[in-house]
Amino acid sequence: MKRITYLAIGLCLTLASCNDYLNINVDPDSPTNTTATVAARLPAVQHAVAHTYGTAAHFTALIEQHITLTNRGNDRYGGLAQWDASGSNPRTASTYPYQIFFISAGGNFNDLYEKAENEGAYHYMGAVKFFRAAGFMAMTDIYGEIPYTYALGETLNPAFDDGKTIFEGCLKELDEAVELFRRTQEPGATPLADGDSWLDGNADRWIKMCYGFKARWLNNLSKKSNLYNPDAVLAALDNAAKSNAESAVVRHSDEDENMKDLWGDPTKTSSAYIWLVNWSRIYYVTQWYADLLTDFDGKGVVDPRAFRLIPLVQTGSEKTWTLSDGADMRTDIRLNSKFVEAAYSVETGEWTGSDGKLYVNLRTKGVINPDFAETAADGTYVNSGTFYARPDAPTYLMCYPELCFIRAEALLRKGDKTGAFAAYQDGIRAHFDLMNEKLQTYNDPNNLSKTPMNREEIERYLNAATGTDADITLGKIIMQKYIALGFSHQNWNDMRRLDYDPQVYRGWTPPYEYLNGSSSKASIPDGSAFRRFRQCVHEFNYNNDNVGASHPAALQDNIYSCPVWWDTAE
């Protein structure tokens, strides 16, 4: 209910008539939509766009079986982990990315662009073009059809556009952003560095980020033989980041802050922390995800990243670092209270868990959540935390490792196995290095999950687990890409365009509760898969006629199983 109240206020803030009626925003010491500078607006919009992607990743990580909850009933999002979209909770989940993008971000676009245009601040105009492209593409990834042409304007009930229109429009706006970033700003225009919280005002890095997104989106067309062009993907990559140093990484901080966004979420912490920890839910990694890191390609080689990405505990008198077990969603583990978190006894020095398993949650300690217990009274680590769930975890917007894996896929589709393998290995090395950049800042030798990985163990893994150019496959590329992307709804994009293929996603199956239950089948019938979210509840409440016209199944339960435009062959 709190979020619905904020939404109503947020909507009024985007409309001049609401400003007049409520007589708000008249404090001369506080910026308004007419007095706020471009530099003042930009960081808030950046936070909202990144948070849009982060909240989308939260929900899709449950669908992909990256993470889970102990059961459906213990949390409003537990149903997503079993592919059950019935009832109100998964439908409520579909509201968050929509609200954050259209209100927190989109409500600022027109004013920011107009003010930047008036002063010749072309780089701020380019930023808005990028935000629109990135945001609307995320919306069509998640919902399929969405208001685009008439969105964020004066029309209160805008018609929906189809996925093709949105996809092509976003590519066009991305190209327009690049052109604006290449222009020299007018004399006296606000420097981009004054407001840019992402890339330090470096227009060249913004351009590389734009080309990275372009390569990602063009590669998402792989099902469409009449549109997919690996050479176009490679051409975009040639203009994107060529190293980790050129990647688009948002740096966050772990500090006790009072600044909150419209939804009450902290603005300085990572988005993954917000929903993995700050939303007070308890998540765990799945067995399938744990297997990626402990038995990649069936080689039986443990990935050094496993000890940073999977929570750890100390066991035995020797205080041995032990990885959390993964919850096997291919079984009935979440039924009949079979999934119970591990507990440690100081008195006995022993652990207890479900069927001998040690399930450890993804919560992590920090200045902003100091009450979380990392160690027991005797000093034993009962939860090490995990890399992406920390308040100061980096947000990887568009980074070199992903670009390497996109290159590897494009080259493999062209038949260049040698080039594909080289790009694949470059991507793995780059991800190790990218993680190490952050791990080196912790300087905490007592917590294994906060220590950098050494070069010897990295090379040993590369040589023993990743194969050769003779046996490179799309599955290996995609699985290493999955690890490198962490929490990103692009992983769900890849799963859908590759049809959840077990030949690509080794060991993956739909969740047991979906395969052996009935409540899920109304929204995702047998023989189909989870392919989109239902439209946001606000569109149903205030734009229902256009919702109904947007897709033949828009008002039906099975809309969740209908592919979005780029996920079809035609």
Disulfide bonds with the S-S distance in Angstrom:
none
